[in-house]
């Protein structure tokens, strides 16, 4: 799993690539929460290159969304691939997390 981050205004874009599973979810969570700890309260997860997410990965996304909400911030997801979208849908996450088609739409939703 690779994580690349960039800033667009006051929004952090986290590009996830590969797979999020029990072997790497803890490290990913630490990386993402580190940004929140440094005052980054608007985050877009760009999932265009993510091809698998396990329940451990779903937990990371949920914990991040919860932490951002508590801090007065927000999370938006974009570019979800069909196989990953199905996991988010089955788990009920699509009903509770904002999902946008494009990175630009996700950034604008947090403005």
Secondary structure, 3 states (H helix, E strand, C coil): CEEEEEEECCEEEEEEEEEECCCCHHHHHHHHHHHHHCCCCEEEEEEEEEEEECHHHHHHHHHHHHHHHHCCCEEEEECCCHHHHHHHHHHCHHHHCEEECCHHHHHHHCC
